[in-house]
């Protein structure tokens, strides 16, 4: 076999601190795609419809995701989508027991999907490694909680107040405006004392965006990755997949994987996914095609006989 190494075709953005330790695990985001499993401890989550609302099912789902290869689990107790307000104590009661149980059983990176500073603080104290704020640090107290801890943060683009409707979102250039928002919020986090090596970004597919906006973000994901922070693609089973393919919630896995591949090729390094096993195979195959990793084994047409 030739030792020649072809030019790397991957869209590899220049990352700030590409090798990062988050919690107990270390990642090289210059050559690695990480799968983050979604664990919703809510009765009204858009995809699982409350199937992991009970504590035992939420914990079991998280540990099953780890067994399937997820290196991060994202635990949520209050959706961003419109709906009745969930009190801070109720949200804490939903997420903290899951964090404690998962932390006792695994060294997986635990992320908590919350926009409430009090929930973030309680989660970090319970063992969470990462706070996933779908409002982009809208609450000024959130950045202080992050800065005063060792936890990382996912800064996500959105426009609306959480749990409130936002009809007909308008953008002149959705990708440019999302990138500008993320850059501004990153600067605010840095100014408040959050180290650059603890910041990740997410353009927020479908969050106050229509299907055309989310398709454009996927197609031009490189412009998000070029901000220099490891970028997360939350494309799993979203409405932009369903509307594009005319598929209901339970029929969007294939479309989700296709969107994930395009995002990876354009610089995404974390996939936030419901279906961990196929997402992991998708990530590993795309890594190999892009030259980030070697095949798990080499046998076919490698010897004196054809296998």
C-alpha positions, 0 to 999 in steps of 0.5 A, spaced: 500 500 500 502 506 498 504 511 503 502 517 499 497 521 503 492 525 499 491 532 500 485 532 506 479 534 503 475 536 509 473 542 511 477 543 517 477 550 520 482 553 524 480 552 531 481 555 538 484 550 542 482 544 538 484 539 543 480 540 549 478 536 556 471 536 558 469 533 564 473 526 564 474 526 557 479 529 552 477 530 545 481 533 538 476 537 535 481 538 529 480 530 527 474 528 531 466 528 531 463 527 537 456 524 538 452 527 543 445 523 545 439 527 547 435 525 553 429 529 554 426 529 561 420 532 559 412 530 557 412 534 551 419 534 547 418 534 540 421 527 538 420 522 544 413 525 546 415 524 554 418 517 553 424 518 557 420 523 562 420 518 568 427 518 572 428 511 571 427 511 563 431 517 563 437 514 566 436 508 562 436 512 556 442 515 558 446 509 559 444 506 553 446 511 549 453 511 552 453 503 551 452 505 543 458 510 543 455 517 545 461 521 548 456 526 551 449 526 553 445 532 553 439 532 559 434 537 558 428 538 563 425 544 559 424 545 552 425 551 548 419 551 544 413 554 546 409 552 551 407 553 559 413 556 563 416 550 567 419 553 574 426 553 576 425 548 582 421 543 577 426 543 572 432 542 577 427 536 580 427 533 573 435 534 571 439 533 577 437 526 579 439 524 572 445 527 572 447 524 579 445 517 577 449 518 570 455 521 573 455 515 578 455 510 573 459 513 567 465 518 566 461 520 559 460 528 558 454 530 561 451 536 558 445 540 561 440 543 556 437 549 560 437 557 559 436 558 567 442 560 571 439 557 577 438 550 574 445 551 571 448 552 578 445 546 581 447 541 575 454 543 575 454 542 583 451 535 581 456 533 576 454 536 569 460 538 565 457 542 560 451 547 559 447 548 553 444 554 553 439 555 547 438 562 548 445 564 547 446 566 554 440 571 554 440 571 561 446 575 564 446 571 570 448 565 566 455 567 564 457 568 571 455 561 573 459 559 567 465 563 569 465 561 576 465 554 574 469 549 570 464 547 566 464 549 558 458 552 555 454 551 548 452 558 546 446 557 541 443 562 536 435 563 537 431 570 537 425 569 542 424 568 549 424 561 551 417 557 551 414 563 547 412 563 540 416 567 534 412 567 528 415 568 521 422 569 523 426 574 518 433 574 516 436 578 510 442 573 510 441 567 515 448 565 516 451 571 516 446 574 522 447 567 526 454 568 525 454 575 527 450 573 533 454 568 536 461 572 535 457 577 539 455 572 545 462 569 545 465 576 546 461 577 551 462 570 555 470 572 554 469 579 557 465 575 563 471 571 564 469 564 560 476 561 557 475 560 550 477 553 551 470 552 554 466 555 549 462 551 543 457 554 538 451 552 535 447 555 530 440 553 532 437 549 526 430 550 527 430 555 533 426 561 530 428 559 523 424 556 517 426 550 513 429 554 508 433 558 513 435 551 516 437 548 509 442 554 508 445 554 515 447 546 513 449 548 506 454 554 509 455 551 516 463 552 514 461 560 516 459 558 523 465 553 524 470 559 521 468 562 528 474 558 531 470 554 536 468 547 536 461 547 532 455 543 534 450 541 529 443 539 532 439 537 526 436 530 529 429 529 527 428 536 526 422 539 522 426 542 517 428 534 515 421 532 516 418 538 511 424 537 506 422 530 505 415 530 507 416 525 513 413 525 520 417 525 526 418 517 526 421 517 519 427 522 519 433 518 521 435 518 514 435 525 513 438 527 519 444 523 518 444 526 511 444 533 514 449 531 519 454 528 514 454 535 510 455 539 517 461 535 518 464 536 511 463 543 513 466 543 519 461 541 525 465 537 530 459 535 535 452 532 533 447 532 537 442 526 536 437 522 538 439 515 534 446 514 537 448 508 534 447 510 526 449 517 528 456 514 531 457 510 524 455 516 520 460 520 524 466 514 524 465 513 516 465 521 515 471 521 519 475 516 515 473 519 508 475 525 510 482 522 512 481 523 520 481 516 522 483 509 519 479 504 518 477 499 523 480 493 519 483 492 512 482 486 509 479 486 502 484 486 497 490 487 501 493 480 501 495 475 495 487 472 494 481 476 493 477 476 500 
